[in-house]
């Protein structure tokens, strides 16, 4: 979270998203080697599905709705769609 305060970047999603869950269709994953724990993804997640473990983003797949907002705001490109 400390990086979020140090850097000034726009963390607002560019569009609004429905909170309809698309179970099994879209899953996000965090590359912990790229995540710097800045808090941008957690700040914009409409489902409040992102928390931090050991200073890195962690996505709770039971809460994630697959809107991909976190992907679009991550400055390190650490969050991607799981294959």
N, C-alpha and C positions, 0 to 999 in steps of 0.2 A: 504494500500500500504506500510505502514511502516514496516510490518512484512516481506514483500518480500525483503527488504533491510537488515533486521536483520538475516534472515536465508539463508543459502546457500543450495539450492536444485535445481535439474535439472527440468526445466519447459518446456523443448522441447518435443513436441509430438514424439512418437516412430515411427510414420509412417505419410505419408502425406494423406490428405483427399480431396475429391472432394467437391466443394461448391454447389453441387446439393441439392436443398431443398427437403426433404422428408416430405412434408406437411401432418400433421395429423398422421404420423407413429411413430415418435420418438420425445418426448418432455422431456426436462430437467427441474428439479426443484431444488431449493436451500433450504436446511434446515438452516434457519437463526439462529437457536440455536447453530449450529455447525460452521457456517461461521465466520472466524476471520478477513475477509477483507484483506487478504495477497496480492491479486492481481495476483496470479498464473494463475487463469482461464482467467482473462481478457487479460493477456499477450499472451496467446497462442490461443485464439479464432480466427479462420480464417475468420469468418463472422463478427467479431466485434460486437457480439450480447450481450456482457456482460458489464454492467456498475455497478455503486454502488449507493445504496440508503441507507442512514443512516449508512454508514460504512459496509454494507453487499452487497454481489454480487446480482445482479438482471439480469435475462436473458430475453431479449426482444424476445419473441416467434415469432414475425414477421420477425426477422432477423436470428434466429437460424436455422441452416441447419441439426441439429441432428447428427453431426459427433462424439460427445461424447469425444472430446479432453479435455474439461473442467473436465469431470468426472475422466479421467486418471491422471490429474495433481494436483487435489485438495488434499493438504496434510491432510486436516481435514475430508475428505470424506463427504463433505457437499452437493455435487452435485450428484444427482442420476437421473435415468430415471423415469419419471412419469408413474404411473400405469394407 
